[in-house]
C-alpha cells in the first residue's frame, strides 16, 4: 500500500439496498443502515404492516455481516435486494494495531476517517 502522504482519496464502491420488512421493525432497520454509513434514498409503506426502505451503503459495510444482523434484528422477516450504485470518494485514514509497544505492520489497514476507532476494535 502506498504511504499515506501519497494518498489523496479512496474510491469505495456503493450498493443500493432495497429492504422489505414489517413496519414494526422500521426503526431497527433504519438504525442498522445508518450505523453502517448508509444514506436513505426512499421510504414507502406498502401496506399498514409492510415497509420498503431504499438505502445507499458502502460495499465494505455490507460484505461482512449485514444480512445476518438484519435478519436477527427483524426476527427473520426482512428481505434484502442490492445492486451496484457507483462509487464515492472518501478520505482515508490508516489504522495501526499495537502489540505491546511496537506497531505491528501486518495488522495495518485503511479505513474511513469517520470510523477509525470502531474499525480498530474489530
JOTATA-V176389 format. One line per field, one symbol per residue. ss: DSSP state (h for helix, s for strand, l for the rest). psi: psi as a letter, one per 40 degrees, with the letter a starting at -180 (. if undefined). A space follows every 10 residues. Layout:
ss: ???
psi: ???
This chain:
ss: lllhhhllls ssssssssss sshhhhhhhh hhhhhlllss ssssssslls sssssssshh hhhllhhhhh hhhlllllss ssssssssss lssssllssl lsslhhhlss sshhhhhhhh hl
psi: iiideehdih hhiiihhhhh iideeddddd ddddeffihh dihhhdadeh ihhhihiidd eddcfddddd dddefeeiih iiiifaiihi hiihhhhhhb diihdeeiii iidefddddd e.
